[in-house]
Amino acid sequence: MATVIELLIVGKRAGYNATRLVQNVVLIAAIEGISQDNLLLVARYIDDYGMSIFDSFHAVLCNGEILSSDHTYDAIGIQRIGLMD
């Protein structure tokens, strides 16, 4: 999974579409620690909602609830427990 994060960081700098990048990665490699469907959801959050790479992973892996002061999660329906809101 760390390799995918790094590829997304490099891809973002180069202006690549996250969804296309993830689709290509899962065609050539088995990714451990996250399902292909969840990886595609990460990419969707990046491309469609403008979320950061790390926020997107947190959103997908938090099981629907997250402790955060970042309101970006509100837009995608994640139950956010505010930190100092």
Short mmCIF file of the C-alpha atoms (twelve columns), coordinates in Angstrom:
data_MODEL
# 
_entry.id   MODEL 
# 
loop_
_atom_site.group_PDB 
_atom_site.id 
_atom_site.type_symbol 
_atom_site.label_atom_id 
_atom_site.label_alt_id 
_atom_site.label_comp_id 
_atom_site.label_asym_id 
_atom_site.label_seq_id 
_atom_site.Cartn_x 
_atom_site.Cartn_y 
_atom_site.Cartn_z 
_atom_site.pdbx_PDB_model_num 
ATOM 1  C CA . MET A 1  0.000   0.000  0.000   1 
ATOM 2  C CA . ALA A 2  2.897   2.366  0.717   1 
ATOM 3  C CA . THR A 3  4.051   2.005  -2.873  1 
ATOM 4  C CA . VAL A 4  0.626   3.072  -4.147  1 
ATOM 5  C CA . ILE A 5  0.717   6.124  -1.871  1 
ATOM 6  C CA . GLU A 6  4.114   7.048  -3.256  1 
ATOM 7  C CA . LEU A 7  2.949   6.526  -6.843  1 
ATOM 8  C CA . LEU A 8  -0.065  8.759  -6.185  1 
ATOM 9  C CA . ILE A 9  2.195   11.484 -4.757  1 
ATOM 10 C CA . VAL A 10 4.488   11.364 -7.789  1 
ATOM 11 C CA . GLY A 11 1.495   11.118 -10.123 1 
ATOM 12 C CA . LYS A 12 -0.140  14.167 -8.562  1 
ATOM 13 C CA . ARG A 13 3.026   16.207 -9.086  1 
ATOM 14 C CA . ALA A 14 3.044   15.114 -12.722 1 
ATOM 15 C CA . GLY A 15 -0.657  15.900 -13.200 1 
ATOM 16 C CA . TYR A 16 -1.857  12.309 -13.634 1 
ATOM 17 C CA . ASN A 17 -5.443  11.274 -13.008 1 
ATOM 18 C CA . ALA A 18 -5.502  9.237  -9.779  1 
ATOM 19 C CA . THR A 19 -8.208  6.845  -10.980 1 
ATOM 20 C CA . ARG A 20 -6.344  5.969  -14.149 1 
ATOM 21 C CA . LEU A 21 -3.101  5.541  -12.212 1 
ATOM 22 C CA . VAL A 22 -4.736  3.163  -9.720  1 
ATOM 23 C CA . GLN A 23 -6.446  1.213  -12.508 1 
ATOM 24 C CA . ASN A 24 -3.071  0.683  -14.182 1 
ATOM 25 C CA . VAL A 25 -1.350  -0.303 -10.948 1 
ATOM 26 C CA . VAL A 26 -3.904  -2.986 -10.059 1 
ATOM 27 C CA . LEU A 27 -3.502  -4.474 -13.535 1 
ATOM 28 C CA . ILE A 28 0.179   -5.228 -12.954 1 
ATOM 29 C CA . ALA A 29 0.532   -5.680 -9.185  1 
ATOM 30 C CA . ALA A 30 -1.155  -7.306 -6.225  1 
ATOM 31 C CA . ILE A 31 -1.629  -4.702 -3.502  1 
ATOM 32 C CA . GLU A 32 -1.641  -5.873 0.102   1 
ATOM 33 C CA . GLY A 33 -3.504  -4.143 2.903   1 
ATOM 34 C CA . ILE A 34 -6.345  -2.673 0.838   1 
ATOM 35 C CA . SER A 35 -8.825  -4.057 -1.681  1 
ATOM 36 C CA . GLN A 36 -8.926  -2.953 -5.306  1 
ATOM 37 C CA . ASP A 37 -12.396 -1.485 -4.744  1 
ATOM 38 C CA . ASN A 38 -11.124 0.588  -1.840  1 
ATOM 39 C CA . LEU A 39 -8.120  1.750  -3.859  1 
ATOM 40 C CA . LEU A 40 -10.449 2.928  -6.594  1 
ATOM 41 C CA . LEU A 41 -12.547 4.737  -3.978  1 
ATOM 42 C CA . VAL A 42 -9.384  6.470  -2.732  1 
ATOM 43 C CA . ALA A 43 -8.713  7.619  -6.293  1 
ATOM 44 C CA . ARG A 44 -12.307 8.803  -6.696  1 
ATOM 45 C CA . TYR A 45 -12.056 10.949 -3.576  1 
ATOM 46 C CA . ILE A 46 -8.856  12.483 -4.957  1 
ATOM 47 C CA . ASP A 47 -10.227 13.104 -8.449  1 
ATOM 48 C CA . ASP A 48 -13.865 13.956 -7.729  1 
ATOM 49 C CA . TYR A 49 -13.645 15.693 -4.351  1 
ATOM 50 C CA . GLY A 50 -10.158 17.181 -4.477  1 
ATOM 51 C CA . MET A 51 -9.174  15.405 -1.277  1 
ATOM 52 C CA . SER A 52 -5.522  14.939 -0.454  1 
ATOM 53 C CA . ILE A 53 -4.006  11.509 -0.932  1 
ATOM 54 C CA . PHE A 54 -3.681  10.903 2.796   1 
ATOM 55 C CA . ASP A 55 -7.165  12.223 3.619   1 
ATOM 56 C CA . SER A 56 -8.553  9.911  0.929   1 
ATOM 57 C CA . PHE A 57 -6.870  6.871  2.452   1 
ATOM 58 C CA . HIS A 58 -8.049  7.884  5.918   1 
ATOM 59 C CA . ALA A 59 -11.608 8.263  4.617   1 
ATOM 60 C CA . VAL A 60 -11.615 4.827  3.011   1 
ATOM 61 C CA . LEU A 61 -9.977  3.034  5.925   1 
ATOM 62 C CA . CYS A 62 -11.814 4.709  8.848   1 
ATOM 63 C CA . ASN A 63 -14.921 2.498  8.670   1 
ATOM 64 C CA . GLY A 64 -17.236 5.486  8.313   1 
ATOM 65 C CA . GLU A 65 -16.157 7.441  11.393  1 
ATOM 66 C CA . ILE A 66 -13.094 9.619  11.955  1 
ATOM 67 C CA . LEU A 67 -11.665 11.876 14.632  1 
ATOM 68 C CA . SER A 68 -10.635 15.023 12.779  1 
ATOM 69 C CA . SER A 69 -11.005 18.782 12.589  1 
ATOM 70 C CA . ASP A 70 -10.867 18.577 8.775   1 
ATOM 71 C CA . HIS A 71 -14.286 19.329 7.269   1 
ATOM 72 C CA . THR A 72 -13.343 17.636 3.980   1 
ATOM 73 C CA . TYR A 73 -14.799 14.385 5.352   1 
ATOM 74 C CA . ASP A 74 -18.238 15.964 5.750   1 
ATOM 75 C CA . ALA A 75 -18.696 16.225 1.974   1 
ATOM 76 C CA . ILE A 76 -18.388 12.476 1.482   1 
ATOM 77 C CA . GLY A 77 -20.620 11.400 4.363   1 
ATOM 78 C CA . ILE A 78 -17.972 10.295 6.837   1 
ATOM 79 C CA . GLN A 79 -19.137 10.706 10.441  1 
ATOM 80 C CA . ARG A 80 -16.600 13.188 11.783  1 
ATOM 81 C CA . ILE A 81 -15.935 13.615 15.464  1 
ATOM 82 C CA . GLY A 82 -14.541 17.134 15.670  1 
ATOM 83 C CA . LEU A 83 -11.376 18.033 17.478  1 
ATOM 84 C CA . MET A 84 -11.896 21.584 18.778  1 
ATOM 85 C CA . ASP A 85 -14.763 22.554 16.465  1 
# 
